[in-house]
Amino acid sequence: MYFRKTYKFKAKLSKTTEQNAVRWLGLCQQLYNLALEQRIVAYKRCGISLSTYSQSNELPDFKKAFPEFQGVNSQTLQDTIERLGKAFQGFFSRLNKIGAKAGFPRFRSYHRYDSFTLKTSGWKLEGRHLKIRGLGTFKLFLSQPIVGKIKTLTVRRDGCGDWWVSFSCAGVPAKAYPHPETEVVGIDVGLSHFCADTDGLHVANPKYYRKAQTELRRKQRQVARRAKGSNRRKKAVKELARVHRKVARMRLDFLYKTANHYISKYQTICVEALQVKHMVKNRHLSKSIADSGWSTFFELLLYKAAEAGRELIQVNPRNTSQNCSGCGAKVPKALATRVHRCPHCNLSLDRDINAARNIAATGSGQLLQALT
């Protein structure tokens, strides 16, 4: 079985190459804004909705009228138009959803456009050196070999000023995983602990953002004290961005390791189908929920289960914590009550483990029903 994967590597650039890359970013940002303005004007004046195909066909004439765009890879300019097209597709799809904010595509400032993409031409990879025509050479820090056929590569500058290159590869063989030790496991995510499962395991919540708040507060005050537009303010902004990046990296590393543990050990993994984007609207719990990274954890489980040949089942979260896993009776309890005590069957155990057992039972029933 083959999959499509992305390999991301840090790149070291010379001053000339970096200047050229920054110039490409600026030109792509200008093209994005001009294409957006063209769509808005065409609809307001003529009632015409321009398509991605029609705007891409105008690129040759556009490059003749504005010679500065001739040095940019043609596929990069096409990808810029395609990004705008995807933004409008998302806008129209949200219009059809009841209660969803449509979010019309916005003009991009210099700091909000930080990447460009090349496809099949204009670049060459020789060992750890990536040569892009019109830019220069990117020295890559290859942490792992690139497997599969490279379809696209994306050059990105992050908030710290560092440059990264991502290779999207097709035909990547599936990773070999050990034979599962257990058939079914139910996982209940929480805030006091990151998650609890049917085997009684509690995974501690590292709370990386909470622990870094003191340092973030200090770095943010330094930014506020610097004069706008000064070099000292730019330096302070980069230092603040480095702290945020470190927190994000530690959280992602923790989520990867936790997902790998469950994928390696279990055949069928049952989780709740939580609407996290609605849960973060709770102003009392939003910071803790966002710091836990539940959505990313579920996404990692989903794609790793597909790669390893495991089953990931999402169940309705309704009453998973209230129902008794022993007799099935409903035992109402407040969120602060951390121990489940059933007056009907005298079952007493941790609230999260009780929920994990209910999730596993419901998921097993769904799987059996699907197989029959």
C-alpha positions in Angstrom: 0.0 0.0 0.0 1.3 3.4 -1.0 0.5 6.9 0.5 1.3 10.5 -0.2 3.5 12.1 2.4 5.3 15.4 3.0 8.9 15.7 4.2 9.9 19.0 5.8 13.5 20.2 6.2 15.2 23.3 7.5 17.2 25.2 4.9 20.2 27.5 5.0 20.3 30.3 2.5 23.0 32.8 1.4 22.2 36.5 1.6 21.6 36.7 -2.2 19.3 33.6 -2.2 17.3 35.0 0.7 16.9 38.4 -1.0 15.6 36.6 -4.1 13.2 34.4 -2.0 11.9 37.5 -0.2 11.3 39.2 -3.6 9.4 36.1 -4.8 7.2 36.2 -1.7 6.5 39.9 -2.3 5.6 39.4 -5.9 3.3 36.4 -5.1 1.6 38.5 -2.4 1.0 41.3 -5.0 -0.4 38.9 -7.5 -2.7 37.4 -4.9 -4.1 40.8 -4.0 -4.4 41.9 -7.6 -6.3 38.7 -8.6 -8.6 39.2 -5.6 -9.3 42.8 -6.5 -10.0 41.7 -10.1 -12.6 39.2 -8.9 -14.3 41.8 -6.7 -14.4 44.5 -9.4 -15.6 42.1 -12.1 -18.5 41.0 -9.9 -19.5 44.5 -8.7 -19.4 46.1 -12.2 -20.4 43.3 -14.5 -21.9 40.6 -12.2 -19.3 38.1 -13.5 -17.6 35.6 -11.2 -14.1 34.9 -12.5 -12.7 31.4 -12.3 -9.3 30.2 -11.5 -9.0 28.9 -15.0 -9.7 32.2 -16.6 -7.3 34.1 -14.3 -4.5 31.6 -15.0 -4.9 32.1 -18.7 -4.3 35.8 -18.3 -0.9 35.2 -16.7 1.2 35.4 -19.9 -0.3 38.8 -20.8 0.1 39.9 -17.2 3.8 39.1 -17.2 4.3 41.1 -20.4 2.6 44.1 -18.8 4.6 43.7 -15.6 8.1 42.6 -16.5 9.1 42.1 -12.8 7.0 39.0 -12.7 8.9 37.3 -15.5 11.7 36.1 -13.2 9.2 34.1 -11.1 8.5 30.5 -11.9 5.3 30.3 -14.0 4.0 27.3 -11.9 4.5 29.4 -8.8 2.3 32.2 -10.2 -0.3 29.6 -11.2 -0.3 28.2 -7.7 -0.9 31.7 -6.3 -4.0 31.9 -8.4 -5.1 28.4 -7.3 -4.7 29.5 -3.6 -7.1 32.3 -4.2 -9.5 29.9 -6.0 -9.4 27.6 -2.9 -10.1 30.5 -0.7 -13.3 31.3 -2.7 -14.3 27.6 -2.7 -14.1 27.6 1.1 -16.1 30.8 1.2 -18.9 29.4 -0.9 -19.0 26.1 1.0 -19.3 28.0 4.3 -22.2 30.1 2.8 -24.2 26.9 2.4 -23.7 25.9 6.1 -26.3 27.1 8.5 -24.8 29.1 11.3 -21.3 29.2 9.9 -19.4 32.4 9.3 -18.7 32.8 5.6 -15.4 34.7 5.9 -14.9 36.4 2.5 -11.3 36.1 1.3 -9.1 38.9 2.6 -6.2 40.8 1.0 -2.9 39.5 2.3 -0.4 41.8 3.9 3.4 41.2 3.6 3.5 39.4 6.9 0.5 37.1 6.0 2.0 35.6 2.8 5.0 33.4 3.7 5.3 30.6 1.2 5.4 29.8 -2.5 5.1 26.4 -4.3 6.9 24.9 -7.3 5.7 21.8 -9.1 7.6 19.8 -11.7 10.1 22.3 -13.3 12.5 25.1 -12.3 14.3 23.2 -9.5 16.8 20.4 -9.1 17.8 18.4 -6.0 21.4 17.2 -5.8 22.1 15.5 -2.5 21.4 18.0 0.2 21.5 21.0 -2.1 18.3 22.3 -3.7 18.8 24.6 -6.7 15.9 26.8 -7.8 16.2 28.7 -11.1 16.0 32.4 -10.4 16.6 32.1 -6.7 19.8 30.2 -5.8 20.8 27.2 -3.7 19.1 26.0 -0.6 21.3 23.9 1.7 19.0 21.4 3.4 19.4 19.7 6.7 18.2 16.2 5.7 17.0 14.5 8.8 15.6 11.5 6.9 15.7 10.2 3.3 13.1 11.4 0.8 11.0 8.4 -0.3 8.7 8.4 -3.3 8.3 10.7 -6.3 8.4 14.4 -5.5 5.2 16.1 -6.9 5.6 19.6 -5.4 7.9 21.5 -3.1 7.0 24.5 -1.0 9.4 27.1 0.4 8.2 28.8 3.6 9.5 31.4 5.9 8.3 31.2 9.5 7.8 33.9 12.0 11.3 33.5 13.4 12.8 34.3 10.0 14.0 30.7 9.3 13.4 29.0 6.0 11.9 25.6 5.4 11.4 23.4 2.4 8.6 20.8 2.2 8.5 18.0 -0.4 5.1 16.4 -1.2 5.8 12.9 -2.4 3.6 10.3 -3.9 4.1 6.5 -3.9 5.5 6.3 -0.4 5.3 2.7 1.0 3.4 2.2 4.2 5.4 2.1 7.4 5.8 -1.4 9.0 4.0 -1.5 12.4 4.2 -4.4 14.9 1.3 -6.8 15.3 -1.2 -5.4 17.8 -1.2 -6.8 21.3 -4.9 -6.0 22.1 -8.0 -5.9 19.9 -10.0 -2.9 21.2 -9.2 0.2 23.2 -11.4 3.2 24.1 -9.8 6.6 24.7 -11.4 9.4 26.6 -9.6 12.8 26.3 -9.7 15.3 29.2 -8.1 18.3 30.8 -6.8 17.0 34.2 -5.2 14.1 32.2 -4.7 14.3 28.5 -6.5 10.9 28.1 -7.5 7.7 29.8 -8.1 4.3 28.2 -9.8 1.1 29.0 -6.6 -0.5 30.3 -6.6 2.0 33.1 -3.7 4.1 31.7 -3.7 7.8 32.4 -1.6 9.9 30.1 -0.5 13.1 31.9 -1.4 16.5 30.3 1.9 18.3 29.8 0.3 21.8 29.5 3.1 23.3 27.5 1.5 26.6 26.9 0.5 27.0 30.5 4.0 26.4 31.7 5.4 28.9 29.1 3.0 31.7 29.9 5.5 33.5 32.3 8.2 33.6 29.6 5.6 34.5 26.9 4.3 37.4 29.0 7.8 38.7 29.5 8.7 38.5 25.8 5.4 40.2 24.9 6.1 43.1 27.2 9.5 43.6 25.5 7.7 43.8 22.2 5.3 46.4 23.5 8.1 48.6 24.9 9.9 48.7 21.6 9.2 51.5 19.1 7.2 50.4 16.1 9.3 49.9 13.0 12.6 49.8 14.9 15.2 47.0 14.6 14.9 46.3 18.3 11.2 45.6 17.9 11.8 43.3 15.0 14.3 41.4 17.1 11.9 41.2 20.0 9.1 39.9 17.8 11.4 37.1 16.5 12.3 36.1 20.1 8.6 35.9 21.0 8.0 33.8 17.9 10.7 31.4 18.9 9.0 30.8 22.3 5.7 30.1 20.5 7.4 27.8 18.1 9.1 25.8 20.9 5.7 25.3 22.6 4.1 24.1 19.4 7.0 21.7 18.7 6.9 20.2 22.1 3.1 19.7 21.9 3.3 18.1 18.5 6.1 15.8 19.6 4.0 14.7 22.6 1.0 14.1 20.4 3.0 12.0 17.9 4.4 9.8 20.6 1.0 9.3 22.2 -0.6 8.4 18.9 2.2 6.0 18.0 1.7 4.2 21.3 -2.0 3.4 20.6 -1.4 2.6 16.9 1.4 0.2 17.7 -0.5 -1.6 20.5 -4.2 -1.8 19.5 -6.1 -3.0 16.4 -9.3 -1.0 16.9 -9.2 2.4 18.5 -12.4 4.1 19.6 -12.6 7.8 20.3 -15.3 10.4 20.8 -16.4 12.5 17.8 -15.9 15.8 19.6 -16.7 19.2 17.9 -13.6 20.9 19.3 -14.1 24.1 17.3 -17.4 24.6 19.3 -15.9 23.5 22.6 -13.3 26.2 22.5 -16.0 28.8 22.6 -16.3 28.1 26.3 -14.4 31.1 27.8 -13.6 29.2 30.9 -12.0 26.1 29.2 -10.9 27.4 25.8 -7.3 27.9 26.7 -6.9 24.5 28.3 -8.6 22.8 25.4 -6.5 24.5 22.8 -3.3 23.7 24.8 -4.2 20.0 24.9 -4.4 19.7 21.1 -7.2 17.2 20.8 -8.0 18.0 17.1 -4.4 17.4 16.1 -4.3 14.1 18.1 -7.4 12.8 16.4 -5.9 13.8 13.0 -2.7 11.9 13.8 -4.7 8.8 14.9 -6.7 8.9 11.7 -3.9 9.0 9.2 -1.6 6.7 11.2 -4.5 4.1 11.5 -4.9 4.2 7.7 -1.2 3.6 7.2 -0.9 0.8 9.8 -4.1 -1.0 8.8 -5.9 -0.2 12.1 -9.5 0.7 12.6 -10.4 4.2 14.1 -14.0 4.5 15.2 -15.6 7.8 16.3 -18.6 7.4 18.5 -21.2 9.9 19.7 -19.9 11.6 22.9 -23.4 11.9 24.4 -23.6 10.5 28.0 -20.3 8.6 27.7 -19.3 10.0 31.1 -22.8 9.8 32.6 -23.7 6.2 31.8 -22.4 3.3 33.9 -20.0 1.0 32.1 -21.1 -1.9 34.3 -24.9 -1.9 34.1 -25.6 0.9 31.5 -27.7 3.0 33.9 -27.4 6.8 33.7 -25.6 8.3 36.7 -25.7 12.1 36.5 -22.6 13.8 37.8 -21.0 17.2 37.6 -17.8 17.9 35.8 -16.0 18.4 39.1 -16.9 14.8 40.2 -13.9 12.7 39.2 -15.1 9.3 40.5 -18.0 7.3 39.1 -20.1 5.6 41.7 -23.1 3.6 40.5 -25.9 3.1 43.0 -27.4 0.3 40.9 -24.5 -2.1 40.5 -22.1 -0.5 43.1 -19.4 0.0 40.5 -16.8 2.6 41.6 -13.9 3.7 39.4 -12.3 6.7 37.8 -14.7 8.9 35.8 -12.5 9.0 32.7 -11.9 5.2 32.7 -15.6 4.6 32.9 -16.1 6.9 29.9 -13.3 5.1 28.0 -15.1 1.8 28.6 -18.4 3.2 27.3 -16.6 4.5 24.2 -15.0 1.1 23.6 -18.3 -0.7 24.0 -20.1 1.7 21.6 -17.3 1.6 19.1 -17.2 -2.2 19.1 -21.0 -2.3 18.5 -20.6 0.1 15.6 -17.8 -2.1 14.1 -19.8 -5.3 14.5 -22.9 -3.7 12.9 -20.7 -2.5 9.9 -19.2 -5.9 9.4 -22.6 -7.6 9.4 
